[in-house]
Each structure stands twice: as structure tokens, then as C-alpha cells.
Amino acid sequence: MSKFLISSLIVGASIIPPIAFADGQTKHFSIGPDAGIYFPSDGKIRSIFGSSIFSAGLHFGGADTGVSNGRFGVNVGLVDAQKNGGDFYAFQLLAQYEQFFTRSSQGSVLPYFEVGAGLAYADYQFNYNSTHYSSKTALPTARIGVGLLIDKNFRISADYDFFGSTNGFSFDGLELKATYTVLRF
């Protein structure tokens, strides 16, 4: 988890200052942690690490005000697994766009879809079929997902993450997660 914390702090330190001073009167931006379960689609990855892996991240984006139907943001994500003597760590940095299906009315649940693209850093080592695989590499990544904004602070989503393949392994998968906004400015 320390890799995730350090990575998130670096990204946060570079993004927060320009956003914080953009508009001192209204709260247009938000930050919130997310946590969930990642379900790898590659059978080889599932056989090594299991069918579900813990995921966590930070979401930086427009405040959940419902004033507009769409907004841009940045998502920092981590998938981290250790099992059977192997380990897998993927750090994902995505620029994304969220489009709400309807405008907000007080107390309403807002469905939305999101798309994103960026880069991922994968660091893994494990044995598969008596062969040792190991790599530290940057990969292209993309996301498509749907979610529900439950209130201005809480959301749930289902995202499918696409990663480039490496050594014949695909780290693509479905992620189910919850996000809670902790800071607005």
C-alpha cells in the first residue's frame, strides 16, 4: 500500500494547487477516495491471484453539484495483489469524462457513464506453468463505466478497465467500487 500512498500524494500535490486557486468563491472541485473489488478477465491472472483483488484510488474532479450534465476529472487507481509467492501492482492514472443522464434535483439519484484514457504502471512477478514472469512496464489504459451518484458525496460504479498486454498476460478487468467525496474547494 505504500506505493499507492506515495503515488497518490505525488499526483495530488501536482493537481491540487492549480485547482485550489482557480476560484476561491465557489466549490467547483472535489477529491474523494474510492475502494472496491477488481475482477480480472484473464483466466491466467485469476488462476494466479484469484477471481477478486482489492482496489483503491483517488478521484479528483468537478464537484458533484448537478449544475452541468458532464464534467472532466482525473482518477488515480491501484490494484495490488499478493498470492502464492507472486505479486502484482498496477498504478493507473486516467483523465476521464463523466456524463450524467439527467440534471440534478434535490435528493435525486443521478445515473452516469464515464470514459477515460491514460497510462498505467505495472510491476509484477509470479510463476505460471513452471515459468517465472516478471516485468516493470508502462502500459496504455482506458476505462468505460456506469455509476450512480447517490448524494453529493457518495457514488457507486462498475468500470471495465483495459490495459495493454505484456508477456501474454492481460490485466483487463471489471472493477466495482464506491467513492466518497471528502473535500470540496
Wavefront OBJ file of the C-alpha trace (Angstrom):
o trace
v 0.000 0.000 0.000
v 2.896 2.389 0.470
v 3.440 2.585 -3.317
v -0.180 3.688 -3.702
v 0.072 6.310 -0.978
v 3.270 7.789 -2.394
v 1.893 7.755 -5.957
v -1.348 9.428 -4.859
v 0.461 12.119 -2.897
v 2.654 12.966 -5.892
v -0.327 13.244 -8.229
v -2.357 15.165 -5.645
v 0.464 17.609 -4.989
v 0.699 18.398 -8.686
v -3.060 18.743 -9.288
v -4.454 20.399 -6.144
v -2.647 23.799 -6.156
v -3.849 24.939 -9.608
v -7.377 23.746 -8.845
v -7.484 25.252 -5.342
v -6.721 28.749 -6.573
v -8.894 28.607 -9.691
v -11.981 30.021 -7.980
v -11.959 30.976 -4.320
v -15.694 31.758 -4.048
v -17.483 28.645 -5.299
v -16.737 24.979 -4.795
v -16.234 23.512 -8.247
v -13.816 20.691 -7.467
v -13.814 17.615 -5.278
v -11.476 14.915 -4.021
v -12.525 11.536 -2.738
v -11.044 8.130 -2.026
v -12.525 5.015 -3.556
v -12.308 1.353 -2.672
v -13.579 -1.711 -4.405
v -13.024 -5.131 -5.868
v -11.274 -5.795 -9.176
v -12.250 -8.909 -11.157
v -9.547 -9.819 -13.705
v -10.865 -11.127 -17.023
v -7.752 -13.170 -17.962
v -8.073 -16.762 -16.722
v -4.298 -17.000 -16.212
v -4.323 -13.972 -13.876
v -7.346 -15.382 -12.000
v -5.571 -18.725 -11.531
v -2.545 -16.945 -10.024
v -4.176 -14.239 -7.863
v -7.789 -15.344 -7.504
v -11.016 -14.090 -9.031
v -11.185 -10.873 -6.971
v -8.493 -8.391 -5.966
v -8.701 -5.340 -3.692
v -8.560 -1.965 -5.474
v -8.293 1.589 -4.173
v -7.880 5.042 -5.599
v -8.461 8.773 -5.504
v -10.876 10.710 -7.650
v -10.142 14.353 -8.489
v -12.896 16.101 -10.387
v -15.662 18.589 -10.712
v -17.842 18.882 -7.635
v -20.981 16.754 -7.650
v -23.257 19.777 -7.902
v -25.507 18.627 -10.746
v -25.264 22.118 -12.316
v -23.950 20.582 -15.517
v -24.653 17.217 -17.089
v -20.964 16.457 -17.658
v -17.560 17.040 -16.137
v -13.901 16.172 -16.514
v -11.697 14.671 -13.840
v -8.623 12.645 -13.002
v -8.675 9.209 -11.435
v -5.703 7.586 -9.727
v -6.151 3.878 -9.163
v -4.306 0.944 -7.694
v -4.754 -2.798 -7.941
v -2.482 -4.673 -5.545
v -2.324 -8.464 -5.077
v -0.007 -10.956 -3.417
v -0.689 -14.671 -3.564
v 1.207 -17.946 -3.991
v 4.584 -16.202 -3.778
v 3.741 -13.790 -6.586
v 2.756 -10.158 -6.555
v 1.060 -7.756 -8.887
v 0.822 -3.986 -8.581
v -0.801 -1.683 -11.142
v -0.894 2.081 -10.727
v -3.326 3.760 -13.123
v -3.596 7.466 -13.999
v -6.645 8.375 -16.093
v -8.106 11.553 -17.498
v -11.828 10.908 -17.634
v -15.146 12.413 -18.568
v -18.427 11.714 -16.766
v -21.798 12.356 -18.394
v -24.926 12.359 -16.240
v -28.149 11.061 -17.793
v -30.246 13.746 -16.134
v -29.871 17.070 -14.322
v -29.855 17.083 -10.561
v -32.890 17.773 -8.480
v -32.512 17.947 -4.726
v -32.177 14.477 -3.214
v -32.217 12.602 -6.517
v -30.015 9.664 -7.508
v -28.122 10.502 -10.701
v -27.072 7.749 -13.119
v -23.980 8.476 -15.227
v -21.485 6.906 -17.597
v -17.769 7.588 -17.778
v -14.926 7.118 -20.224
v -11.241 7.620 -19.596
v -7.787 7.081 -21.017
v -4.278 7.293 -19.639
v -1.232 5.345 -18.580
v -0.661 2.523 -16.153
v 2.488 1.270 -14.490
v 2.512 -2.486 -13.925
v 5.010 -4.194 -11.636
v 4.615 -7.950 -11.297
v 6.437 -11.192 -10.649
v 4.860 -14.624 -10.467
v 5.160 -18.208 -11.647
v 2.763 -19.650 -14.198
v 3.079 -23.176 -15.651
v 6.555 -23.555 -14.105
v 7.812 -20.384 -15.793
v 8.741 -17.225 -13.907
v 7.354 -13.953 -15.304
v 8.494 -10.542 -14.169
v 8.154 -7.030 -15.551
v 8.053 -3.363 -14.636
v 6.422 -1.565 -17.534
v 4.207 1.328 -18.603
v 1.036 0.353 -20.437
v -1.742 2.275 -22.162
v -5.024 2.078 -20.274
v -8.658 3.007 -20.861
v -11.906 2.792 -18.921
v -15.600 2.698 -19.623
v -18.167 2.549 -16.845
v -21.547 3.352 -15.389
v -22.488 4.522 -11.935
v -24.954 6.126 -9.579
v -24.345 9.354 -7.704
v -26.333 8.581 -4.537
v -25.918 12.021 -2.985
v -23.420 14.829 -3.397
v -20.744 12.826 -1.523
v -21.308 9.133 -2.286
v -21.246 7.179 -5.529
v -21.047 3.575 -6.662
v -19.791 2.438 -10.055
v -18.973 -0.509 -12.291
v -15.996 0.153 -14.577
v -14.249 -2.001 -17.136
v -10.521 -1.248 -17.309
v -8.482 -2.055 -20.410
v -4.705 -2.454 -20.097
v -2.184 -3.260 -22.798
v -0.971 -6.880 -22.696
v 2.502 -7.839 -21.537
v 4.244 -11.259 -21.703
v 0.983 -12.776 -22.984
v -0.998 -11.669 -19.924
v -3.919 -9.272 -19.989
v -4.703 -7.308 -16.844
v -8.103 -6.109 -18.141
v -10.965 -6.449 -15.705
v -14.195 -5.267 -14.116
v -13.997 -3.030 -11.052
v -16.908 -2.489 -8.657
v -16.227 0.411 -6.310
v -17.607 3.080 -4.011
v -16.302 6.654 -3.821
v -16.846 9.160 -1.034
v -16.060 12.864 -1.520
v -14.147 14.225 1.467
v -13.039 17.663 0.247
v -14.583 20.379 -1.908
v -12.993 23.640 -2.948
l 1 2 3 4 5 6 7 8 9 10 11 12 13 14 15 16 17 18 19 20 21 22 23 24 25 26 27 28 29 30 31 32 33 34 35 36 37 38 39 40 41 42 43 44 45 46 47 48 49 50 51 52 53 54 55 56 57 58 59 60 61 62 63 64 65 66 67 68 69 70 71 72 73 74 75 76 77 78 79 80 81 82 83 84 85 86 87 88 89 90 91 92 93 94 95 96 97 98 99 100 101 102 103 104 105 106 107 108 109 110 111 112 113 114 115 116 117 118 119 120 121 122 123 124 125 126 127 128 129 130 131 132 133 134 135 136 137 138 139 140 141 142 143 144 145 146 147 148 149 150 151 152 153 154 155 156 157 158 159 160 161 162 163 164 165 166 167 168 169 170 171 172 173 174 175 176 177 178 179 180 181 182 183 184 185
